[in-house]
Each structure stands twice: as structure tokens, then as C-alpha cells.
């Protein structure tokens, strides 16, 4: 890296870490073009006034729009839009490898540092909010969220689930080990065997800081001995989770590849379905009727195919990846046509963090317009999170979370893969 690149990176790092001192109470952002994701229109030459971290006003960039002596962020050469949201990440964990026992090779202290690195990488890629949907070691995601909120770590706004709710040996377990290997307790915090057990474990997760709940309704691609299409949690068990979360004024999302598991989860009352790889027409119609979000990670199948072959992933992983990748994309196209609510979720951690925006191109290839794909990663995902009054838009009252890109993302959505600048809460971090 050139010395100027190092200096620039260090300057951004210091600015973010010292956000309390570096952020002016009021800052003005000059946008060459401003994408209104709600209206679907682009306005030229706008000024956004950000006060105490939130957007206070948006006006034309005309004489007098910026008071003399005011703090100014000049992005007049860029298109500005809200910070992006990824609804399916695994920040507080090790990346996917060919070793089924990889999670056991890293102590919790190491995982904390890995999570901090992943959080920073994700934020600098333009994703200012995320839903972290699970980690091998319980509550690593909660602690990472807390560290970000305290300002100890640079990262996106983060909602955490604490641990996976899964059956013994299911998609949320570390599997493929010798029969006599005993997993640490923090890797089995969400293992359940009955509806009553689900209620106990869900309450335990909320008591220790979870924001929402993640169920493993079906098997997983990256779990030895677990079939992606096979339902694992019963409908009654999933309903118990939904009811326990409702008491806490929260919600549930379900990892579900198989068609029957998807429909059982929707009937049980979940807010969202992760993956939805083998969804059938009945499942699409049910999601539409119930207003359930589908969060379909249609990019990472290609990453897994390429890197899995290179790095010799287990045959079990590769077979299931093949069985789900094209089917998921075809289901995505049907869901778009049906008008189902589609959020933006990538399963980052299966592929390297920071590459999240590669999925936009796939969403457009498989039936969305660029605006629909961008809305999925802004207003739709904000709605799924329940954060629609705070993120996903730059309307007055929302956080000053925004990104700047060269070019027009409505003409070429791949410009989002190269974010030039990032602001979170009125603080420039890139």
C-alpha cells in the first residue's frame, strides 16, 4: 500500500474512534446527486444538514444553503444514498473454510478480534446497519454489538441473535466431529428438544442481550450430516419461539432451505425466511399473503462453487451447494414477480466480509430493477429490522448514515461495489 493510502486509512480510523470529539454538532453534506430511495428519483446538487447525528433538512445546493464557517463534507462529485443494510451476516465468527471443525480452532478472545475486523470491513464497504444472524460461540455477536455501541470498535449498527435455536446435530450445530468430541457449552446454547425447551432457550437469549431470534428450521449446506431440504424444528417448536419473542416485543427469522420447512415457519408466525432456496409456489404465495420477508442470498453459491473446488470443501458441502444455488435463484425470480417482500441478505462469512455489494448484480440479473435491489438493501431491510424510523432512508429524522459512489447506481448497480465514502451518524468513517 502507498504511504498516502496508509495515512488516509489511519486518518479515517482516528476520526471514527474519536467520533465524540470529531463530529460537529451540525455538519452539512454536499451531494452532487442524491438518490431518494423512497421516491425512486435522483436530485442534483443537494445539501443535507445533519444535526446531532440525524438528518435535519435537505435543500438545493444554492447560495446560502451552507452557513459561513459551517462544517462541510464535500461529496459534490458523487451520488449519495442511504447507508446500506445487510440482513444476513456473521460478523462475530471465523470465515467459512473446508474444515468442519474450524470453529473449535479459535478461542473466544481471538473471535472477538476477528469480529472487530469484520465489523470495520463491513462498515467501510458501505453497510452501515446489519442483522447478525448467529455465531458458533453464543453471545459473541451481542458483545460485538455492545462494543460498537460504546465506540470501542468501528462497525455498523448491529442487531444480534445471541445463538442459533437448533435441534441436536442440526444445521446450527458444529458437526462432522468424532462421536466422542464434546463441544463447549457456548456452542450449544440454543440446542432444543421440545416446544417447552424452545421457550426456555429463547428467554435465555433475550435475558443475555439478543435483539431477535434465529431458528434453524431446516438443515444447512455447511453442516455435515444435515440435509438442507429436511425440516428439523417442528412447527410447534417454531411457534413457541415466535410466542416467546412476541412477549418480548421482538421477532423471529428462520433459516429454511426446504419447501416444507419454509411453509411451517411461515405458518408459525416468523417475520422472515433466510435462504428460501427450495421454496415452491405455495410457499411464495403464503409469504405474500402473510407479509413475510424473504432474505435470499443469491450471490454466495458462486463463491462457494469456485472456492470450494479450489480449497477442497467436503463433498457434502459441495453437493448441497449445487442442489440449492440455481433453485434459489429461480425461486427469487418468482418471488420478485409475485411481489413478495424481499430484503437484502448475503450470508457474509461464507464469503469474505466486505464483498456484500456483489449481490446487487445478481438481484438485477434475476429479476429486479436496480432501484428494487437498492430498496431491498435500504427501506425494505429497515422495515424488516423494525428500524424504519432510523435507517434505510435519508428523510429528515433518520440517522445521518450515507454513502457516496461514483456514477449512477440506477444505471449500473455494480458501482455500489466500490463505495468511495461512508458516513455513520454524521461521522465520516471513509
C-alpha positions in Angstrom: 0.0 0.0 0.0 1.3 3.5 -0.8 2.1 5.8 2.1 -0.7 8.1 1.2 -3.2 5.2 1.4 -1.9 4.3 4.9 -2.2 7.8 6.1 -5.7 8.2 4.7 -6.8 4.9 6.4 -5.3 5.9 9.7 -7.0 9.3 9.5 -10.3 7.7 8.9 -9.7 5.3 11.8 -8.7 8.0 14.2 -11.8 10.1 13.2 -14.1 7.2 13.8 -12.6 6.2 17.1 -12.8 9.8 18.3 -16.3 10.3 17.0 -17.4 12.2 20.0 -14.7 14.8 19.6 -14.5 14.8 15.8 -18.2 15.1 15.0 -19.5 18.6 14.8 -23.0 19.0 16.3 -24.0 20.2 12.9 -22.5 19.1 9.6 -23.5 19.9 6.0 -23.1 17.3 3.3 -22.9 18.5 -0.3 -24.2 15.8 -2.6 -23.6 16.1 -6.4 -26.6 13.8 -6.8 -29.0 12.5 -4.1 -30.8 9.2 -4.6 -34.2 9.2 -2.9 -34.8 5.5 -2.4 -38.4 6.1 -1.3 -39.4 8.1 -4.3 -37.0 6.4 -6.7 -35.7 9.6 -8.0 -32.3 11.3 -8.3 -32.0 15.1 -7.5 -28.9 17.1 -8.5 -26.9 19.4 -6.2 -28.4 18.9 -2.7 -27.3 19.8 0.8 -28.1 17.5 3.7 -28.0 19.2 7.1 -27.1 16.6 9.8 -27.6 17.7 13.4 -26.5 15.5 16.3 -26.2 12.5 14.0 -29.6 12.8 12.3 -30.7 14.4 9.1 -32.5 17.6 9.9 -33.1 19.0 6.4 -32.4 18.6 2.7 -32.3 21.6 0.4 -31.0 22.6 -3.0 -27.3 23.5 -3.0 -27.8 27.1 -3.7 -26.1 30.2 -2.3 -26.8 30.4 1.5 -27.6 26.7 1.8 -24.4 26.3 3.9 -23.7 29.0 6.5 -20.3 30.6 6.6 -17.9 28.7 8.8 -20.0 25.6 8.9 -18.5 22.1 9.0 -18.9 20.7 5.4 -18.4 17.3 3.8 -18.0 17.9 0.1 -19.3 14.9 -1.8 -20.4 17.1 -4.7 -18.6 14.8 -7.2 -20.6 11.7 -6.1 -24.0 10.1 -5.9 -25.2 10.0 -2.3 -27.7 7.5 -1.0 -28.6 5.9 2.4 -26.2 3.6 4.1 -26.8 0.0 3.0 -28.3 -2.8 5.2 -27.3 -6.5 5.1 -29.9 -8.6 6.9 -27.8 -11.8 6.9 -24.2 -11.6 8.2 -22.0 -13.5 10.6 -19.5 -10.9 11.9 -18.6 -12.4 15.2 -17.3 -15.7 13.8 -14.5 -17.2 11.7 -14.9 -17.3 8.0 -16.1 -20.5 6.2 -13.3 -23.0 5.4 -13.1 -26.6 4.3 -12.7 -27.8 7.9 -16.0 -28.7 9.6 -14.2 -28.2 13.0 -12.9 -24.7 12.2 -14.9 -23.0 15.0 -13.1 -25.2 17.5 -9.7 -23.9 16.5 -10.3 -20.4 17.7 -10.6 -19.2 21.3 -13.3 -16.7 22.2 -10.6 -14.0 22.7 -9.5 -14.5 19.1 -13.1 -14.5 17.8 -13.5 -11.1 19.4 -10.7 -9.6 17.4 -11.9 -11.3 14.2 -15.4 -9.8 14.8 -13.9 -6.4 15.2 -12.0 -6.7 11.9 -15.1 -8.0 10.1 -17.3 -5.1 11.6 -14.8 -2.5 10.3 -14.5 -4.1 6.9 -18.3 -4.2 6.6 -18.8 -0.6 7.5 -16.2 0.6 5.2 -17.9 -1.3 2.4 -20.9 0.9 2.8 -23.1 -1.3 5.1 -24.0 0.9 8.0 -26.5 -1.5 9.5 -26.6 -5.3 9.7 -28.6 -8.1 11.2 -26.1 -10.6 12.6 -27.9 -13.9 12.5 -25.6 -16.1 14.5 -22.2 -17.3 15.6 -20.6 -20.5 16.8 -19.9 -19.1 20.2 -23.0 -17.8 22.0 -23.3 -14.0 22.5 -20.1 -13.2 20.6 -22.4 -11.1 18.4 -24.1 -9.4 21.4 -20.7 -8.4 22.8 -19.5 -7.1 19.4 -22.7 -5.1 19.1 -22.1 -3.6 22.5 -18.5 -2.8 21.7 -19.7 -0.9 18.6 -22.4 0.9 20.5 -19.8 2.0 23.2 -17.4 3.3 20.5 -14.7 0.7 21.3 -15.0 -0.9 17.8 -15.7 0.6 14.4 -18.6 -1.1 12.8 -22.2 -0.9 11.6 -25.3 -0.6 13.7 -26.0 -4.1 14.6 -28.9 -6.4 15.7 -27.8 -9.7 17.2 -29.5 -13.1 17.9 -27.1 -14.4 20.5 -27.1 -18.1 19.3 -28.9 -20.4 16.9 -32.1 -22.2 18.0 -31.5 -25.7 16.5 -32.1 -29.4 17.1 -29.3 -31.6 18.4 -26.9 -32.3 15.5 -28.9 -29.9 13.3 -28.0 -27.1 10.9 -27.0 -24.8 13.7 -24.6 -27.2 15.4 -20.8 -27.7 14.7 -21.0 -31.2 13.2 -18.8 -33.7 11.4 -16.7 -34.4 14.5 -15.7 -37.7 16.0 -18.5 -39.1 18.2 -16.5 -38.7 21.4 -15.8 -35.0 20.9 -17.7 -32.8 23.4 -18.5 -29.3 22.2 -18.0 -26.4 24.6 -21.3 -25.3 26.3 -21.2 -21.9 24.5 -21.5 -23.7 21.2 -24.7 -25.4 22.3 -26.6 -22.6 24.0 -29.5 -22.8 21.6 -29.9 -26.5 21.2 -33.5 -27.6 21.9 -35.6 -30.7 22.0 -39.2 -29.6 22.6 -41.5 -26.5 22.5 -41.0 -26.0 26.2 -37.3 -26.1 25.7 -37.6 -23.6 22.9 -39.4 -21.2 25.2 -36.7 -21.6 27.9 -33.8 -21.1 25.4 -35.4 -18.1 23.7 -36.0 -16.4 27.0 -32.4 -17.1 28.0 -31.1 -15.5 24.8 -33.2 -12.3 25.4 -32.1 -12.2 29.0 -28.5 -12.0 27.8 -29.0 -9.3 25.2 -30.4 -10.8 22.0 -32.4 -8.4 19.8 -34.2 -11.0 17.8 -34.3 -14.8 17.4 -32.8 -17.0 14.6 -34.3 -20.5 14.1 -32.7 -23.3 12.1 -36.0 -24.6 10.6 -34.2 -27.0 8.2 -30.8 -28.5 7.7 -27.9 -26.4 6.4 -25.5 -26.6 3.5 -22.4 -26.1 5.7 -23.3 -28.8 8.3 -22.1 -32.3 7.9 -25.0 -34.8 8.2 -27.7 -32.1 8.0 -29.8 -32.0 4.8 -30.7 -28.5 3.5 -34.2 -29.6 2.3 -35.1 -31.5 5.5 -37.2 -29.9 8.2 -35.6 -30.1 11.6 -37.6 -27.9 14.0 -41.3 -28.7 14.3 -43.9 -26.2 13.6 -44.9 -26.3 17.2 -41.3 -25.6 18.3 -41.1 -22.6 15.9 -44.5 -21.3 17.1 -43.2 -21.5 20.7 -40.2 -19.3 19.7 -42.5 -16.8 17.9 -44.7 -16.5 21.0 -41.8 -16.1 23.4 -40.4 -13.4 21.2 -43.7 -11.6 20.9 -43.9 -11.4 24.7 -40.5 -9.6 24.5 -41.8 -7.3 21.7 -39.4 -8.9 19.3 -39.5 -11.2 16.3 -38.1 -14.3 14.7 -36.4 -15.2 11.5 -35.9 -18.7 10.3 -33.1 -20.3 8.3 -35.1 -22.5 5.9 -33.9 -24.1 2.6 -36.6 -26.8 2.2 -40.1 -26.1 0.9 -41.9 -27.7 3.8 -39.8 -26.1 6.5 -40.3 -22.7 4.9 -44.1 -23.1 5.0 -44.1 -24.5 8.5 -42.0 -21.5 9.7 -44.4 -19.0 7.9 -47.4 -20.7 9.5 -45.7 -20.5 12.9 -45.5 -16.7 12.5 -41.9 -15.8 11.7 -41.2 -12.4 10.3 -38.6 -13.6 7.8 -37.2 -16.6 5.9 -33.4 -16.8 5.4 -32.2 -18.5 2.2 -35.6 -19.9 1.0 -33.5 -21.9 -1.5 -36.1 -24.6 -2.4 -39.2 -22.5 -1.9 -42.2 -23.7 -4.0 -45.1 -21.8 -5.5 -47.3 -22.5 -2.4 -44.5 -21.1 -0.2 -44.2 -17.9 -2.3 -48.0 -17.4 -2.2 -48.0 -18.0 1.6 -45.1 -15.5 2.1 -47.0 -12.9 0.0 -50.3 -13.5 1.9 -48.7 -13.3 5.3 -46.4 -10.3 4.5 -43.3 -12.4 5.4 -39.9 -11.2 4.2 -37.7 -13.4 2.1 -34.0 -12.9 2.6 -32.3 -14.8 -0.3 -28.5 -14.9 -0.5 -28.3 -15.5 -4.2 -24.6 -14.5 -4.7 -22.6 -16.8 -2.5 -23.4 -20.0 -4.3 -21.0 -19.0 -7.0 -18.3 -18.1 -4.4 -18.7 -21.5 -2.7 -18.5 -23.3 -6.0 -15.3 -21.6 -7.1 -13.5 -21.5 -3.7 -14.9 -24.8 -2.5 -13.4 -26.6 -5.5 -10.1 -24.8 -5.1 -9.9 -25.5 -1.3 -11.4 -29.0 -1.4 -14.5 -28.4 0.7 -16.2 -31.6 1.8 -18.2 -33.3 -0.9 -21.3 -32.9 1.4 -21.0 -29.1 1.3 -20.5 -29.0 -2.5 -23.4 -31.3 -3.3 -25.8 -29.3 -1.2 -24.5 -26.0 -2.7 -25.2 -27.4 -6.2 -28.6 -28.6 -5.1 -29.6 -25.1 -3.8 -27.9 -22.4 -5.9 -29.8 -22.4 -9.1 -33.1 -23.4 -7.5 -32.8 -20.5 -5.1 -32.2 -18.0 -7.9 -35.3 -19.3 -9.8 -37.3 -19.0 -6.6 -36.0 -15.5 -6.2 -37.2 -14.5 -9.7 -40.6 -16.0 -9.0 -40.8 -14.1 -5.7 -39.9 -10.8 -7.4 -42.7 -11.3 -9.9 -45.2 -12.2 -7.2 -44.4 -9.0 -5.3 -43.1 -10.7 -2.1 -41.2 -8.5 0.3 -37.5 -9.2 -0.5 -34.8 -8.0 1.9 -31.1 -7.8 1.2 -29.1 -10.6 2.9 -25.9 -12.1 1.8 -24.6 -14.7 4.4 -21.4 -12.8 4.6 -18.9 -15.0 6.4 -19.5 -17.8 4.0 -17.6 -15.5 1.6 -15.3 -12.7 2.8 -16.8 -9.7 4.6 -16.7 -6.5 2.6 -17.9 -8.1 -0.7 -21.6 -7.8 0.3 -22.4 -5.5 -2.6 -21.6 -8.1 -5.2 -25.1 -9.4 -4.6 -26.7 -6.4 -6.2 -25.7 -7.5 -9.7 -27.2 -11.0 -9.1 -30.5 -9.5 -7.9 -30.8 -7.5 -11.1 -29.8 -10.5 -13.2 -32.6 -12.5 -11.6 -35.5 -10.1 -12.0 -35.1 -6.9 -10.0 -34.5 -3.4 -11.3 -31.5 -1.6 -9.8 -33.9 0.5 -7.8 -35.7 -2.6 -6.4 -32.3 -4.1 -5.4 -31.2 -0.8 -3.7 -34.6 -0.5 -1.9 -34.1 -4.1 -0.7 -30.9 -3.0 1.0 -32.4 0.2 2.4 -36.1 0.7 3.1 -37.2 -2.9 2.9 -34.5 -4.2 5.2 -35.0 -1.3 7.6 -38.7 -2.4 7.7 -37.7 -6.0 8.4 -35.5 -4.9 11.2 -38.2 -2.6 12.7 -35.7 0.3 12.3 -37.6 2.1 9.6 -37.8 5.4 11.5 -34.0 5.4 12.0 -32.2 3.9 9.0 -32.8 3.0 5.3 -33.7 6.5 4.2 -32.2 10.0 4.4 -35.6 11.6 5.1 -35.4 14.1 8.0 -35.3 12.4 11.4 -33.3 9.4 10.2 -29.7 8.8 11.2 -27.0 10.5 9.0 -25.9 7.1 7.6 -25.0 7.6 4.0 -22.6 6.5 1.3 -21.1 8.2 -1.8 -20.4 6.4 -5.0 -19.1 7.5 -8.4 -21.6 7.1 -11.2 -25.3 6.3 -11.2 -26.3 3.1 -9.3 -29.7 3.2 -11.1 -27.9 2.8 -14.4 -25.2 0.4 -13.2 -25.8 -1.2 -9.8 -22.2 -2.5 -9.7 -20.9 0.9 -8.7 -22.1 0.0 -5.2 -19.2 -2.5 -5.1 -16.8 0.4 -4.9 -18.0 2.8 -2.2 -15.9 6.0 -2.1 -17.1 7.5 1.1 -19.1 6.4 4.2 -20.8 8.4 7.0 -22.4 6.9 10.0 -24.4 9.1 12.4 -22.9 12.2 10.9 -19.3 11.0 11.2 -17.2 10.4 8.1 -15.5 7.0 8.5 -14.2 6.7 5.0 
